[in-house]
Amino acid sequence: MNMQSPGKPVIALAMGDPAGISPELTAKLVCLDEIRSRARLIVIGDRRVFDEGARVAGAKADLPNVTPSADPRTIGGDAAFMDIGHLDPAKIERGVASQPGGAFALENYRRALTLARDGQADAVCFTPFNKKAMRLARAEYDDEIAFSTEVAGLKTPASEFNVLDRLWNARVTSHIALKDVASLLSVERIHRALKLTDACMRRAGFAEPRIAVAGLNPHAGDGGNFGREEIDLIEPAVMAGRAEGIAVEGPFPADTVFLRAKSGAFDAVLTMYHDQGQIAMKLMGFDRGVTILGGFPFPICTPAHGTAYDIAGQGVASVGASRAALLLAAEMAGAARMGNRAA
């Protein structure tokens, strides 16, 4: 590699939905010295959209343009902009999901994933997407996990994790209707989610992550009075994980387990469905929460919040969660590079 700063990981930062706060967040991020001192950023998008975001944010972003065919490993400096030139911001209405906006975000993300897949970037980050816009651009779009799996060519399980400071939230099911959750739970699926959580957290630096598993039903089923999923499905999966050496306990009532985790009793909580954990995590730190797509050979991080159409263009969007996402990606990618060199 011919890199100016060989010790710093390269992060491909894909611009998200152009109708929301993603352009201004991206512009704010590249101005943060603490990020540029820990990673080399390759921002992917349209320079016109980025410049409009910088204007809204009042940010003076100092980064040169590079061509879409550039190899990030050979680019000098702490940051550069890969200008695809594929969207005129005048064609985007703020606060409105659209096919052009979804296509813009999808292409940026696809290129970022491709760079990491091909070894030209050490991690991928993206500012918030809008799923409606993504589906307008790609009818078969399900979520970021499915799209990332397809582009990266991943053949093993992947999942979404939410991280707040050092506390992780994993889940067994994700973007499905609540009415379908119970029917999709099984000992095998819960066990698989538990093993993936343990493995991803170890790659993130936890020597032996302590994992609590939430029940599905009120009061974790109350001994079978409110449902048998805890007895028939969750507890057997916990016992299987424990037999494999995973530091796991549960199932615990979902309405109290996060209190114990927040106090330091656990490093992670594995929940049965999306909002069971998301509500708790966002209440504890909406402006710091990070989403990680785990199970990939490189870190993929994004802020846990959405596109905030209601405040787009006002320059008031908090950069806190996006900052945390980039710093976590840099930390994980840096640790992976150190491990590879040691090996």
FENRA-V729071 format. One line per field, one symbol per residue. ss: DSSP state (h for helix, s for strand, l for the rest). burial: 1 if it has 24 or more other ideal C-beta (glycine too) atoms within 12 Angstrom, else 0. Layout:
BEGIN
ss->???
burial->???
END
This chain:
BEGIN
ss->llllllllsssssslllllllhhhhhhhhhllhhhhllssssssslhhhhhhhhhhhllllllssslllllhhhllllssssslllllhhhlllllllhhhhhhhhhhhhhhhhhhhlllllssssllllhhhhhhhllllllhhhhhhhhhllllllssssssllsssssllllllhhhhhhhllhhhhhhhhhhhhhhhhhllllllssssslllhhhhhhhllllhhhhhhhhhhhhhhhlllsssssslhhhhhhhhhlllllssssllhhhhhhhhhhhhllllsssssllllssssslllllhhhllllllllhhhhhhhhhhhhhhhhhhhhhhhl
burial->0000000111111111111111111111111100110111111111111111110110101010110101011010011111110110100101011111111111111111111110011111111111111111110010111011111101001111111101111111111000001101100011111111111111110100111111111001100000101110111111011000011111111100110111000111111111111101110110111111111111111111111110011000111111111111111111111000000
END
